[in-house]
Amino acid sequence: MEFSSNETENKGFTKIEKFNQETTEELMFHYKKVLELLGEDAEREGLEKTPLRVAKAMQFLTHGYHIKPEEILKSAMFKEEYRQMVIVKDIEVYSMCEHHMLPFVGRAHVAYIPDGTITGLSKIARVVDAFARRLQVQERLTTQIKDCIQDTLKPLGVAVVIEATHMCMSMRGVQKQNSTTTTSDFTGAFEKVATREEFIRLISTKTI
Ligand SMILES: [Zn+2]
């Protein structure tokens, strides 16, 4: 295991400087080929270290494969009788679309209604990051976050909404620069319209 969960403390935005040597060298070899295939001179000064940089960057951007999100939650589970909605909103999402290997960036809003067990609020953000730092589609990312919280904390319900801009749409293809994609998924108590509406209202309110 190259990345322990401690190294992704600080919401996973900590720069990870530990890489698998073998993987890095193999990726460098292939990225150099990619540069050449794109018509570049991979030996020129500006590109000399690019294969190494890309090899490291790509490993960082996909380091979620080495993290078990359910373990993040299990590391901070507390018995608590609070049975109201807990919302963590505006969690930054940085992910990579699996169809084009281009970034999609946005925000996640996560809520759950505990049924005897709560978790640390920062753990929710780390679960989002652990799933986001892989090749993804936004729909699956949304569902994986919901399932992980539902299966681990076993709350009365979970709600996840993600709003994101996809570079594969902004930079290529239809070139709709300002379009955002919204996905949502709910379980349990959030299947009731009133509860879901309360959640939507709370994430839409600007508190600061
Ligand atoms: Zn894409």
py3Dmol code that shows the C-alpha trace and the ligand (Angstrom):
import py3Dmol

protein = """\
ATOM      1  CA  MET A   1       0.000   0.000   0.000  1.00  0.00           C
ATOM      2  CA  GLU A   2       1.552   3.266  -1.092  1.00  0.00           C
ATOM      3  CA  PHE A   3      -0.874   5.671   0.514  1.00  0.00           C
ATOM      4  CA  SER A   4      -2.003   5.241   4.080  1.00  0.00           C
ATOM      5  CA  SER A   5      -5.098   7.150   5.111  1.00  0.00           C
ATOM      6  CA  ASN A   6      -2.990   9.414   7.341  1.00  0.00           C
ATOM      7  CA  GLU A   7      -1.346  10.878   4.306  1.00  0.00           C
ATOM      8  CA  THR A   8      -4.671  12.105   3.066  1.00  0.00           C
ATOM      9  CA  GLU A   9      -5.490  13.947   6.292  1.00  0.00           C
ATOM     10  CA  ASN A  10      -6.373  17.590   5.689  1.00  0.00           C
ATOM     11  CA  LYS A  11      -9.250  16.518   3.384  1.00  0.00           C
ATOM     12  CA  GLY A  12      -6.873  14.761   1.033  1.00  0.00           C
ATOM     13  CA  PHE A  13      -5.418  17.966  -0.318  1.00  0.00           C
ATOM     14  CA  THR A  14      -2.037  17.319   1.251  1.00  0.00           C
ATOM     15  CA  LYS A  15       0.545  16.858  -1.419  1.00  0.00           C
ATOM     16  CA  ILE A  16       1.616  13.242  -1.397  1.00  0.00           C
ATOM     17  CA  GLU A  17       5.318  12.812  -2.069  1.00  0.00           C
ATOM     18  CA  LYS A  18       5.513   9.063  -1.719  1.00  0.00           C
ATOM     19  CA  PHE A  19       5.183   7.185  -4.977  1.00  0.00           C
ATOM     20  CA  ASN A  20       5.693   3.646  -6.104  1.00  0.00           C
ATOM     21  CA  GLN A  21       9.013   3.717  -7.943  1.00  0.00           C
ATOM     22  CA  GLU A  22       8.145   0.993 -10.430  1.00  0.00           C
ATOM     23  CA  THR A  23       4.764   2.482 -11.324  1.00  0.00           C
ATOM     24  CA  THR A  24       6.301   5.943 -11.662  1.00  0.00           C
ATOM     25  CA  GLU A  25       9.001   4.716 -14.052  1.00  0.00           C
ATOM     26  CA  GLU A  26       6.544   2.802 -16.195  1.00  0.00           C
ATOM     27  CA  LEU A  27       4.167   5.758 -16.361  1.00  0.00           C
ATOM     28  CA  MET A  28       7.088   8.045 -17.318  1.00  0.00           C
ATOM     29  CA  PHE A  29       7.982   5.740 -20.174  1.00  0.00           C
ATOM     30  CA  HIS A  30       4.431   5.801 -21.525  1.00  0.00           C
ATOM     31  CA  TYR A  31       3.876   9.547 -21.032  1.00  0.00           C
ATOM     32  CA  LYS A  32       7.065  10.219 -22.974  1.00  0.00           C
ATOM     33  CA  LYS A  33       5.591   8.150 -25.815  1.00  0.00           C
ATOM     34  CA  VAL A  34       2.344  10.099 -25.538  1.00  0.00           C
ATOM     35  CA  LEU A  35       4.253  13.390 -25.937  1.00  0.00           C
ATOM     36  CA  GLU A  36       5.988  12.038 -29.039  1.00  0.00           C
ATOM     37  CA  LEU A  37       2.741  10.748 -30.508  1.00  0.00           C
ATOM     38  CA  LEU A  38       1.249  14.211 -30.029  1.00  0.00           C
ATOM     39  CA  GLY A  39       4.078  15.588 -32.207  1.00  0.00           C
ATOM     40  CA  GLU A  40       6.275  16.961 -29.429  1.00  0.00           C
ATOM     41  CA  ASP A  41       9.991  16.769 -28.931  1.00  0.00           C
ATOM     42  CA  ALA A  42      10.022  15.035 -25.554  1.00  0.00           C
ATOM     43  CA  GLU A  43      13.715  15.870 -25.120  1.00  0.00           C
ATOM     44  CA  ARG A  44      13.339  19.644 -25.247  1.00  0.00           C
ATOM     45  CA  GLU A  45      14.070  21.517 -22.046  1.00  0.00           C
ATOM     46  CA  GLY A  46      10.525  22.398 -21.044  1.00  0.00           C
ATOM     47  CA  LEU A  47       9.300  18.833 -21.486  1.00  0.00           C
ATOM     48  CA  GLU A  48      12.269  16.983 -20.104  1.00  0.00           C
ATOM     49  CA  LYS A  49      10.747  16.440 -16.688  1.00  0.00           C
ATOM     50  CA  THR A  50       7.119  16.408 -17.841  1.00  0.00           C
ATOM     51  CA  PRO A  51       6.728  12.603 -17.970  1.00  0.00           C
ATOM     52  CA  LEU A  52       7.912  12.406 -14.333  1.00  0.00           C
ATOM     53  CA  ARG A  53       5.618  15.242 -13.260  1.00  0.00           C
ATOM     54  CA  VAL A  54       2.621  13.716 -15.030  1.00  0.00           C
ATOM     55  CA  ALA A  55       3.401  10.263 -13.624  1.00  0.00           C
ATOM     56  CA  LYS A  56       3.340  11.708 -10.101  1.00  0.00           C
ATOM     57  CA  ALA A  57       0.323  13.926 -10.720  1.00  0.00           C
ATOM     58  CA  MET A  58      -1.741  11.056 -12.112  1.00  0.00           C
ATOM     59  CA  GLN A  59      -0.889   8.842  -9.157  1.00  0.00           C
ATOM     60  CA  PHE A  60      -1.957  11.603  -6.808  1.00  0.00           C
ATOM     61  CA  LEU A  61      -5.182  12.254  -8.734  1.00  0.00           C
ATOM     62  CA  THR A  62      -6.124   8.571  -8.478  1.00  0.00           C
ATOM     63  CA  HIS A  63      -4.828   7.814  -4.977  1.00  0.00           C
ATOM     64  CA  GLY A  64      -8.363   7.067  -3.803  1.00  0.00           C
ATOM     65  CA  TYR A  65      -7.909   3.500  -5.097  1.00  0.00           C
ATOM     66  CA  HIS A  66      -5.602   2.907  -2.112  1.00  0.00           C
ATOM     67  CA  ILE A  67      -8.041   4.212   0.486  1.00  0.00           C
ATOM     68  CA  LYS A  68     -10.908   2.295   2.054  1.00  0.00           C
ATOM     69  CA  PRO A  69     -13.567   4.973   2.660  1.00  0.00           C
ATOM     70  CA  GLU A  70     -15.553   2.806   5.089  1.00  0.00           C
ATOM     71  CA  GLU A  71     -12.425   2.609   7.283  1.00  0.00           C
ATOM     72  CA  ILE A  72     -12.347   6.419   7.447  1.00  0.00           C
ATOM     73  CA  LEU A  73     -15.856   6.371   8.945  1.00  0.00           C
ATOM     74  CA  LYS A  74     -15.132   3.418  11.224  1.00  0.00           C
ATOM     75  CA  SER A  75     -12.142   5.272  12.648  1.00  0.00           C
ATOM     76  CA  ALA A  76     -14.488   7.859  14.192  1.00  0.00           C
ATOM     77  CA  MET A  77     -17.874   6.428  15.080  1.00  0.00           C
ATOM     78  CA  PHE A  78     -19.588   7.577  18.259  1.00  0.00           C
ATOM     79  CA  LYS A  79     -22.793   6.533  20.019  1.00  0.00           C
ATOM     80  CA  GLU A  80     -25.115   9.538  20.152  1.00  0.00           C
ATOM     81  CA  GLU A  81     -28.859   9.928  20.518  1.00  0.00           C
ATOM     82  CA  TYR A  82     -29.070  12.951  18.157  1.00  0.00           C
ATOM     83  CA  ARG A  83     -31.623  12.066  15.498  1.00  0.00           C
ATOM     84  CA  GLN A  84     -31.802  15.252  13.434  1.00  0.00           C
ATOM     85  CA  MET A  85     -30.288  15.998  10.076  1.00  0.00           C
ATOM     86  CA  VAL A  86     -26.510  16.444   9.978  1.00  0.00           C
ATOM     87  CA  ILE A  87     -25.385  18.352   6.891  1.00  0.00           C
ATOM     88  CA  VAL A  88     -21.896  18.882   5.549  1.00  0.00           C
ATOM     89  CA  LYS A  89     -22.170  21.230   2.615  1.00  0.00           C
ATOM     90  CA  ASP A  90     -19.818  22.722   0.041  1.00  0.00           C
ATOM     91  CA  ILE A  91     -17.279  19.900   0.183  1.00  0.00           C
ATOM     92  CA  GLU A  92     -14.822  20.547  -2.624  1.00  0.00           C
ATOM     93  CA  VAL A  93     -14.764  17.803  -5.241  1.00  0.00           C
ATOM     94  CA  TYR A  94     -11.809  17.237  -7.547  1.00  0.00           C
ATOM     95  CA  SER A  95     -12.225  14.175  -9.708  1.00  0.00           C
ATOM     96  CA  MET A  96     -11.320  12.796 -13.132  1.00  0.00           C
ATOM     97  CA  CYS A  97     -13.885  11.704 -15.692  1.00  0.00           C
ATOM     98  CA  GLU A  98     -13.203   8.148 -16.713  1.00  0.00           C
ATOM     99  CA  HIS A  99     -14.242   8.730 -20.316  1.00  0.00           C
ATOM    100  CA  HIS A 100     -11.681  11.427 -21.138  1.00  0.00           C
ATOM    101  CA  MET A 101      -9.352  11.435 -18.125  1.00  0.00           C
ATOM    102  CA  LEU A 102     -10.052  15.144 -17.747  1.00  0.00           C
ATOM    103  CA  PRO A 103     -10.988  16.808 -14.465  1.00  0.00           C
ATOM    104  CA  PHE A 104     -14.420  17.552 -13.184  1.00  0.00           C
ATOM    105  CA  VAL A 105     -14.598  19.980 -10.304  1.00  0.00           C
ATOM    106  CA  GLY A 106     -17.408  21.047  -8.026  1.00  0.00           C
ATOM    107  CA  ARG A 107     -19.048  20.698  -4.665  1.00  0.00           C
ATOM    108  CA  ALA A 108     -20.747  17.940  -2.740  1.00  0.00           C
ATOM    109  CA  HIS A 109     -23.437  18.348  -0.095  1.00  0.00           C
ATOM    110  CA  VAL A 110     -23.961  15.373   2.168  1.00  0.00           C
ATOM    111  CA  ALA A 111     -26.566  14.824   4.869  1.00  0.00           C
ATOM    112  CA  TYR A 112     -27.552  11.969   7.124  1.00  0.00           C
ATOM    113  CA  ILE A 113     -29.975  11.394   9.966  1.00  0.00           C
ATOM    114  CA  PRO A 114     -28.206   9.333  12.651  1.00  0.00           C
ATOM    115  CA  ASP A 115     -29.796   6.283  14.200  1.00  0.00           C
ATOM    116  CA  GLY A 116     -27.653   6.039  17.316  1.00  0.00           C
ATOM    117  CA  THR A 117     -24.262   6.530  15.631  1.00  0.00           C
ATOM    118  CA  ILE A 118     -22.558   9.676  14.393  1.00  0.00           C
ATOM    119  CA  THR A 119     -19.180  10.247  12.750  1.00  0.00           C
ATOM    120  CA  GLY A 120     -16.683  13.104  12.704  1.00  0.00           C
ATOM    121  CA  LEU A 121     -17.735  15.799  10.218  1.00  0.00           C
ATOM    122  CA  SER A 122     -14.303  15.866   8.583  1.00  0.00           C
ATOM    123  CA  LYS A 123     -14.663  12.143   7.914  1.00  0.00           C
ATOM    124  CA  ILE A 124     -17.583  12.823   5.579  1.00  0.00           C
ATOM    125  CA  ALA A 125     -15.390  15.160   3.530  1.00  0.00           C
ATOM    126  CA  ARG A 126     -12.650  12.539   3.456  1.00  0.00           C
ATOM    127  CA  VAL A 127     -15.069   9.890   2.208  1.00  0.00           C
ATOM    128  CA  VAL A 128     -16.038  12.226  -0.639  1.00  0.00           C
ATOM    129  CA  ASP A 129     -12.368  12.709  -1.455  1.00  0.00           C
ATOM    130  CA  ALA A 130     -11.514   9.004  -1.293  1.00  0.00           C
ATOM    131  CA  PHE A 131     -14.123   8.233  -3.950  1.00  0.00           C
ATOM    132  CA  ALA A 132     -13.394  11.374  -6.002  1.00  0.00           C
ATOM    133  CA  ARG A 133      -9.680  10.623  -6.330  1.00  0.00           C
ATOM    134  CA  ARG A 134     -10.271   7.862  -8.863  1.00  0.00           C
ATOM    135  CA  LEU A 135     -11.434   7.738 -12.437  1.00  0.00           C
ATOM    136  CA  GLN A 136     -15.122   8.435 -12.054  1.00  0.00           C
ATOM    137  CA  VAL A 137     -18.449   9.364 -13.499  1.00  0.00           C
ATOM    138  CA  GLN A 138     -20.354  11.866 -11.375  1.00  0.00           C
ATOM    139  CA  GLU A 139     -23.374   9.582 -11.088  1.00  0.00           C
ATOM    140  CA  ARG A 140     -21.353   6.697  -9.618  1.00  0.00           C
ATOM    141  CA  LEU A 141     -19.425   9.020  -7.326  1.00  0.00           C
ATOM    142  CA  THR A 142     -22.732  10.249  -5.871  1.00  0.00           C
ATOM    143  CA  THR A 143     -24.034   6.731  -5.291  1.00  0.00           C
ATOM    144  CA  GLN A 144     -20.794   5.381  -3.839  1.00  0.00           C
ATOM    145  CA  ILE A 145     -20.678   8.155  -1.215  1.00  0.00           C
ATOM    146  CA  LYS A 146     -24.309   7.482  -0.298  1.00  0.00           C
ATOM    147  CA  ASP A 147     -23.830   3.693  -0.096  1.00  0.00           C
ATOM    148  CA  CYS A 148     -20.661   3.965   1.980  1.00  0.00           C
ATOM    149  CA  ILE A 149     -22.332   6.176   4.598  1.00  0.00           C
ATOM    150  CA  GLN A 150     -25.532   4.131   4.590  1.00  0.00           C
ATOM    151  CA  ASP A 151     -23.757   0.771   4.932  1.00  0.00           C
ATOM    152  CA  THR A 152     -21.245   1.900   7.568  1.00  0.00           C
ATOM    153  CA  LEU A 153     -23.163   4.278   9.860  1.00  0.00           C
ATOM    154  CA  LYS A 154     -26.551   2.646   9.198  1.00  0.00           C
ATOM    155  CA  PRO A 155     -28.376   5.965   9.655  1.00  0.00           C
ATOM    156  CA  LEU A 156     -32.098   6.614   9.105  1.00  0.00           C
ATOM    157  CA  GLY A 157     -31.231   8.123   5.743  1.00  0.00           C
ATOM    158  CA  VAL A 158     -28.488   9.637   3.578  1.00  0.00           C
ATOM    159  CA  ALA A 159     -28.653  12.378   0.957  1.00  0.00           C
ATOM    160  CA  VAL A 160     -25.897  13.317  -1.462  1.00  0.00           C
ATOM    161  CA  VAL A 161     -25.991  16.134  -4.023  1.00  0.00           C
ATOM    162  CA  ILE A 162     -23.032  16.925  -6.281  1.00  0.00           C
ATOM    163  CA  GLU A 163     -22.757  19.927  -8.589  1.00  0.00           C
ATOM    164  CA  ALA A 164     -19.771  19.868 -10.929  1.00  0.00           C
ATOM    165  CA  THR A 165     -18.291  21.314 -14.087  1.00  0.00           C
ATOM    166  CA  HIS A 166     -16.722  18.832 -16.454  1.00  0.00           C
ATOM    167  CA  MET A 167     -13.643  19.906 -18.416  1.00  0.00           C
ATOM    168  CA  CYS A 168     -14.545  17.396 -21.134  1.00  0.00           C
ATOM    169  CA  MET A 169     -17.645  19.514 -21.728  1.00  0.00           C
ATOM    170  CA  SER A 170     -16.054  22.935 -21.187  1.00  0.00           C
ATOM    171  CA  MET A 171     -12.861  22.445 -23.189  1.00  0.00           C
ATOM    172  CA  ARG A 172     -13.914  20.105 -25.936  1.00  0.00           C
ATOM    173  CA  GLY A 173     -17.068  18.669 -27.456  1.00  0.00           C
ATOM    174  CA  VAL A 174     -19.986  21.012 -26.945  1.00  0.00           C
ATOM    175  CA  GLN A 175     -17.833  23.722 -25.268  1.00  0.00           C
ATOM    176  CA  LYS A 176     -20.529  24.752 -22.839  1.00  0.00           C
ATOM    177  CA  GLN A 177     -18.230  26.550 -20.445  1.00  0.00           C
ATOM    178  CA  ASN A 178     -20.684  27.419 -17.731  1.00  0.00           C
ATOM    179  CA  SER A 179     -22.831  24.337 -17.613  1.00  0.00           C
ATOM    180  CA  THR A 180     -22.870  22.374 -14.406  1.00  0.00           C
ATOM    181  CA  THR A 181     -24.125  18.872 -13.884  1.00  0.00           C
ATOM    182  CA  THR A 182     -26.136  18.076 -10.768  1.00  0.00           C
ATOM    183  CA  THR A 183     -26.581  14.552  -9.466  1.00  0.00           C
ATOM    184  CA  SER A 184     -28.365  13.395  -6.348  1.00  0.00           C
ATOM    185  CA  ASP A 185     -29.096  10.195  -4.507  1.00  0.00           C
ATOM    186  CA  PHE A 186     -31.117   9.510  -1.370  1.00  0.00           C
ATOM    187  CA  THR A 187     -31.958   6.693   1.001  1.00  0.00           C
ATOM    188  CA  GLY A 188     -34.412   6.069   3.814  1.00  0.00           C
ATOM    189  CA  ALA A 189     -35.870   9.150   5.469  1.00  0.00           C
ATOM    190  CA  PHE A 190     -34.802  11.334   2.521  1.00  0.00           C
ATOM    191  CA  GLU A 191     -37.202   9.480   0.278  1.00  0.00           C
ATOM    192  CA  LYS A 192     -39.925  11.449   2.055  1.00  0.00           C
ATOM    193  CA  VAL A 193     -40.549  14.642   0.061  1.00  0.00           C
ATOM    194  CA  ALA A 194     -40.673  16.917   3.137  1.00  0.00           C
ATOM    195  CA  THR A 195     -37.292  15.721   4.463  1.00  0.00           C
ATOM    196  CA  ARG A 196     -35.696  15.990   1.057  1.00  0.00           C
ATOM    197  CA  GLU A 197     -37.093  19.515   0.610  1.00  0.00           C
ATOM    198  CA  GLU A 198     -35.679  20.561   3.980  1.00  0.00           C
ATOM    199  CA  PHE A 199     -32.258  19.270   2.914  1.00  0.00           C
ATOM    200  CA  ILE A 200     -32.435  21.081  -0.434  1.00  0.00           C
ATOM    201  CA  ARG A 201     -33.531  24.276   1.334  1.00  0.00           C
ATOM    202  CA  LEU A 202     -30.669  24.038   3.831  1.00  0.00           C
ATOM    203  CA  ILE A 203     -27.997  23.461   1.207  1.00  0.00           C
ATOM    204  CA  SER A 204     -29.353  26.329  -0.902  1.00  0.00           C
ATOM    205  CA  THR A 205     -29.182  28.856   1.949  1.00  0.00           C
ATOM    206  CA  LYS A 206     -26.036  30.898   2.127  1.00  0.00           C
ATOM    207  CA  THR A 207     -25.082  31.131   5.778  1.00  0.00           C
ATOM    208  CA  ILE A 208     -22.000  33.289   5.462  1.00  0.00           C
TER     209      ILE A 208
END
"""
ligand_1 = """\
1
ZN
Zn -15.638 13.173 -19.879
"""
view = py3Dmol.view(width=600, height=400)
view.addModel(protein, "pdb")
view.setStyle({"model": 0}, {"cartoon": {"style": "trace"}})
view.addModel(ligand_1, "xyz")
view.setStyle({"model": 1}, {"stick": {}})
view.zoomTo()
view.show()
